[in-house]
């Protein structure tokens, strides 16, 4: 057998080996690889250092604690992918929850949910209109809307909170128990929305256009993408997701409180950034955001069980955000060379 024959005989094995190495390389360099590794490390560390962290009850609690901010962060991800930002998402959710709560006190909870959806979508449409059609900076627009909506929620309720006793409005905090882990309908909704948006972003023309706008809006426009219409639609879709978060919030804490979730906007941005989505737009996804939300909750839960002061928890979260942004900046610089 000649040397050429030997090479030809070994070719399938070499291709298989190269293919395996390529698969491992793709997994290692995938955008969610870093956040997923960080989540696994955090779980291992807290499982070793505390005796109460790694049990089914606590893991179920972590998922439930992540659900509201995690769902808000899905909408935030869509907006950040277009190189925007939504500082008003938490306030929109709170406004939706108090509208739903107040109508449900004397009316039909189904009508309350529909009205809450309309209110949230209307605010999202205003954001989209000002940013897409008038080309105003997303940071300034949503900061202004944050102030207006926060005040509007308090004016609407006279700064009073409303207890929720409707089964429909609190149903998302219920759910089946599997192996000692309670999977609330709110958690299942969060996972379902993540899967739906992951498919939409990764497998549809709409998703391709969202990434294109975030990467280079001018080039996207030259390619025939209706940038204004799509950008407007992203803010409206995000507002629909915020309505789901409002429903989840009413289940988690059966009270419509205009002062609640005051840091939800920053928490959602933190989850998005830690999950690997670039603040510069065009890179990232909702699966990473789900992992990012879990990282933030695992960190808070684990440090609390370890007896660490909450101030240090904020320091740790802030450091993670800075590291994530720094890594993203380095990756972008390398790609631009």
DRENFI-863168 format. One record per residue (C-alpha): residue in three letters; x, y, z. Coordinates in steps of 0.02 Angstrom, whole numbers, padded with zeros to 5 digits, always signed. Layout:
<recs>
alaXYZ...
</recs>
This chain:
<recs>
unk+00000+00000+00000unk+00070+00167-00051unk+00084+00321+00058unk-00058+00400-00041unk-00169+00248-00007unk-00130+00262+00179unk-00179+00446+00178unk-00341+00404+00084unk-00380+00264+00206unk-00353+00380+00355unk-00454+00523+00279unk-00624+00473+00354unk-00546+00454+00526unk-00457+00620+00511unk-00616+00706+00453unk-00712+00630+00598unk-00578+00688+00719unk-00577+00862+00642unk-00766+00868+00647unk-00766+00821+00831unk-00638+00954+00870unk-00737+01079+00770unk-00895+01037+00867unk-00805+01060+01033unk-00732+01224+00971unk-00904+01286+00918unk-00976+01241+01088unk-00832+01325+01181unk-00846+01485+01079unk-01037+01494+01079unk-01106+01654+01151unk-01190+01565+01297unk-01036+01461+01342unk-00964+01594+01459unk-01125+01632+01552unk-01167+01446+01565unk-00994+01407+01635unk-01013+01550+01761unk-01183+01483+01816unk-01115+01306+01839unk-00965+01370+01937unk-01076+01475+02050unk-01191+01328+02085unk-01042+01216+02127unk-00962+01346+02240unk-01121+01380+02340unk-01163+01195+02348unk-00993+01161+02427unk-00988+01312+02543unk-01167+01302+02609unk-01272+01156+02666unk-01440+01225+02610unk-01407+01289+02435unk-01415+01130+02332unk-01584+01059+02375unk-01741+01047+02270unk-01837+01173+02373unk-01704+01307+02356unk-01676+01274+02171unk-01863+01291+02143unk-01860+01455+02240unk-01717+01521+02133unk-01818+01491+01974unk-01970+01577+02048unk-01867+01726+02108unk-01793+01746+01933unk-01956+01740+01836unk-02014+01923+01836unk-01845+02003+01797unk-01806+01859+01679unk-01963+01892+01577unk-01933+02080+01577unk-01757+02043+01516unk-01825+01951+01363unk-01903+02113+01302unk-01747+02209+01352unk-01643+02087+01249unk-01743+02122+01091unk-01716+02309+01113unk-01531+02295+01155unk-01505+02185+01002unk-01558+02336+00898unk-01425+02440+00989unk-01559+02523+01097unk-01600+02515+01281unk-01761+02525+01382unk-01745+02610+01550unk-01935+02614+01568unk-01974+02428+01556unk-01993+02404+01744unk-02106+02557+01757unk-02212+02496+01611unk-02233+02328+01698unk-02281+02413+01863unk-02407+02527+01773unk-02482+02374+01689unk-02494+02280+01854unk-02581+02423+01947unk-02704+02451+01803unk-02743+02265+01804unk-02756+02262+01994unk-02871+02412+02009unk-02990+02356+01871unk-02995+02179+01943unk-03050+02245+02114unk-03224+02283+02047unk-03223+02208+01873unk-03184+02054+01770unk-03002+01996+01784unk-03000+01949+01599unk-03049+02127+01552unk-02918+02190+01676unk-02782+02089+01587unk-02838+02151+01417unk-02838+02333+01475unk-02666+02308+01555unk-02602+02239+01390unk-02671+02388+01295unk-02591+02511+01417unk-02420+02427+01408unk-02426+02414+01217unk-02477+02598+01204unk-02325+02651+01305unk-02213+02536+01203unk-02285+02610+01043unk-02244+02786+01104unk-02065+02731+01138unk-02053+02650+00967unk-02127+02799+00878unk-02009+02925+00958unk-01855+02816+00932unk-01892+02744+00759unk-01983+02886+00672unk-01909+03038+00758unk-01736+02958+00781unk-01722+03013+00962unk-01592+02924+01071unk-01668+02771+01158unk-01579+02813+01321unk-01658+02987+01331unk-01830+02934+01271unk-01848+02788+01392unk-01774+02888+01535unk-01907+03021+01508unk-02044+02891+01491unk-01981+02809+01651unk-02013+02970+01747unk-02184+02997+01669unk-02243+02818+01694unk-02181+02808+01873unk-02279+02964+01916unk-02431+02905+01816unk-02439+02741+01913unk-02441+02834+02079unk-02569+02962+02019unk-02681+02823+01951unk-02680+02732+02119unk-02661+02881+02237unk-02499+02793+02289unk-02604+02653+02364unk-02576+02467+02336unk-02715+02343+02295unk-02722+02164+02361unk-02758+02036+02225unk-02874+01891+02265unk-02922+01839+02089unk-02874+01660+02048unk-02838+01706+01867unk-02720+01847+01913unk-02621+01742+02038unk-02624+01577+01942unk-02448+01599+01875unk-02379+01570+02051unk-02457+01397+02051unk-02404+01242+01958unk-02360+01058+01963unk-02228+00984+02077unk-02106+00865+01992unk-01978+00774+02098unk-02001+00897+02240unk-01974+01046+02125unk-02124+01159+02100unk-02132+01217+01919unk-02248+01366+01929unk-02345+01420+01775unk-02246+01583+01785unk-02082+01489+01765unk-02154+01383+01624unk-02215+01543+01539unk-02040+01619+01556unk-01960+01464+01478unk-02094+01460+01341unk-02069+01643+01296unk-01880+01616+01292unk-01900+01467+01175unk-02022+01562+01062unk-01911+01716+01047unk-01754+01608+01025unk-01840+01526+00877unk-01900+01693+00807unk-01727+01770+00820unk-01632+01620+00754unk-01748+01543+00625unk-01853+01681+00547unk-01823+01827+00430unk-01885+01944+00567unk-01744+01887+00680unk-01613+01909+00545unk-01674+02088+00518unk-01669+02127+00705unk-01485+02074+00711unk-01450+02169+00550unk-01521+02332+00622unk-01417+02313+00780unk-01259+02275+00683unk-01274+02415+00555unk-01440+02507+00531unk-01379+02601+00377unk-01324+02442+00290unk-01489+02360+00340unk-01585+02503+00260unk-01483+02489+00101unk-01521+02303+00098unk-01707+02342+00089unk-01753+02317+00271unk-01889+02437+00331unk-01789+02492+00483unk-01917+02613+00557unk-02060+02489+00546unk-01959+02346+00619unk-01886+02452+00759unk-02061+02513+00805unk-02121+02332+00806unk-01980+02279+00922unk-02034+02405+01055unk-02215+02348+01038unk-02168+02163+01053unk-02061+02205+01205unk-02211+02293+01285unk-02318+02137+01259unk-02184+02038+01352unk-02185+02167+01492unk-02372+02133+01513unk-02333+01949+01543unk-02205+02005+01673unk-02340+02111+01757unk-02453+01958+01766unk-02310+01856+01840unk-02276+01994+01968unk-02457+01989+02026unk-02437+01802+02053unk-02271+01817+02144unk-02333+01955+02261unk-02524+01964+02254unk-02524+02153+02274unk-02530+02288+02140unk-02402+02409+02211unk-02352+02568+02116unk-02190+02574+02215unk-02139+02394+02177unk-01995+02333+02070unk-01906+02500+02072unk-01741+02425+02011unk-01817+02303+01886unk-01753+02403+01736unk-01572+02394+01795unk-01592+02212+01848unk-01654+02166+01675unk-01509+02256+01591unk-01390+02163+01709unk-01465+01995+01659unk-01451+02038+01474unk-01269+02095+01485unk-01212+01950+01595unk-01303+01834+01474unk-01186+01886+01334unk-01291+02009+01233unk-01189+02156+01170unk-01241+02330+01224unk-01182+02387+01052unk-01316+02280+00968unk-01315+02142+00839unk-01249+02001+00950unk-01326+01894+01086unk-01492+01809+01119unk-01630+01768+01242unk-01560+01599+01298unk-01406+01688+01365unk-01522+01812+01450unk-01613+01672+01539unk-01445+01608+01602unk-01395+01786+01651unk-01554+01807+01755unk-01518+01642+01843unk-01339+01696+01878unk-01397+01855+01964unk-01524+01760+02071unk-01403+01618+02111unk-01273+01745+02165unk-01395+01837+02279unk-01468+01675+02349unk-01299+01591+02378unk-01217+01743+02459unk-01367+01766+02573unk-01357+01585+02629unk-01170+01607+02656unk-01208+01754+02772unk-01133+01887+02658unk-01201+02063+02675unk-01317+02119+02533unk-01201+02265+02494unk-01066+02141+02442unk-01195+02052+02335unk-01218+02214+02238unk-01029+02232+02222unk-01014+02055+02152unk-01155+02086+02027unk-01077+02251+01973unk-00908+02167+01946unk-00990+02034+01837unk-01073+02168+01731unk-00909+02262+01705unk-00819+02100+01659unk-00957+02054+01535unk-00951+02226+01452unk-00761+02220+01448unk-00760+02049+01365unk-00888+02109+01237unk-00781+02261+01198unk-00626+02154+01172unk-00721+02033+01059unk-00786+02177+00953unk-00613+02254+00937unk-00542+02088+00882unk-00682+02062+00755unk-00656+02237+00682unk-00472+02207+00642
</recs>
